[in-house]
Amino acid sequence: MGENIRHNEAASRFEYESEGTVAYIEYDLFEKVMDLTHTIVPKSLEGRGIGGMLVKHVLEYARELGYKVKPTCWFVDKFIKKFPGYEDLVLVVPEDSHNGPVCEI
């Protein structure tokens, strides 16, 4: 089933098509970090493990290219916590980090 996954770079997503319906996982790429933002599996494809298959495929892709991942999508986050072996891919951001100068009032 995983061989049917295609990388649609123009749409920034990985897709699986079955019976004329497309399931997909969307991402944003920033340098070497893939922010996995949404996993969508239409009702007609639910219950077949397609969401997990997509996540696994994307995580293996990220590993192969040396990317880190940011599991913004709850499904991706849950998958990584449930299946060991992918924690090393998760981008770790210190809790006290920020993206700019400290402002004082």
VEXPAKE-694592 format. One line per field, with one value per residue (C-alpha): x, y, z. Coordinates in pm, whole numbers, plus 50000, padded with zeros to 5 digits. Layout:
BEGIN
u: X_...
v: Y_...
w: Z_...
//
This chain:
BEGIN
u: 50000_50287_50413_50105_50220_50338_50518_50333_50603_50401_50126_50373_50209_50234_49927_49768_49490_49238_48901_48933_48975_49294_49428_49725_49963_50061_50387_50580_50953_51190_51552_51587_51271_50942_50646_50382_50067_49768_49682_49358_49193_48845_48568_48556_48920_48910_48987_49248_49563_49620_49687_49954_50104_50132_50293_50543_50632_50691_50899_51117_51152_51260_51512_51656_51715_51845_51544_51395_51017_50778_50461_50207_49937_49791_49779_50151_50233_50025_50188_50541_50451_50286_50552_50909_51196_51095_51159_51506_51347_51144_51275_51340_51291_51394_51096_51264_51359_51201_51230_51338_51482_51344_51106_51095_50827
v: 50000_50242_50224_50423_50732_51018_51335_51636_51898_52176_52131_52055_51726_51349_51183_50841_50786_50503_50470_50824_50970_51130_51111_51336_51483_51848_52007_52333_52308_52554_52477_52123_52117_51968_52110_51839_52046_51833_51470_51426_51089_51114_50909_50663_50567_50560_50243_50108_50243_50495_50787_50592_50471_50831_50949_50661_50732_51102_51030_50788_51049_51310_51068_50984_51354_51440_51658_51722_51726_51948_51747_52030_51786_51602_51275_51292_51378_51083_50847_50945_50892_50555_50403_50416_50493_50834_51053_51141_51321_51562_51917_52009_52377_52491_52627_52962_53030_53315_53468_53818_54060_54077_54370_54562_54805
w: 50000_50080_49725_49621_49812_49595_49693_49552_49609_49443_49704_49989_50072_50043_49891_49880_49628_49636_49467_49327_49676_49811_50166_50242_50491_50447_50552_50552_50494_50661_50583_50723_50936_50814_51003_50961_50979_50873_50810_50616_50556_50399_50565_50275_50343_50724_50918_50677_50846_50570_50806_50992_50666_50543_50866_50865_50502_50571_50882_50685_50410_50668_50819_50477_50402_50748_50833_51175_51211_51401_51470_51466_51354_51656_51460_51377_51738_51864_51609_51718_52085_52015_51790_51921_51691_51561_51867_51738_51442_51656_51671_52032_52114_52462_52655_52723_52362_52170_51826_51904_52155_52505_52545_52869_52976
//
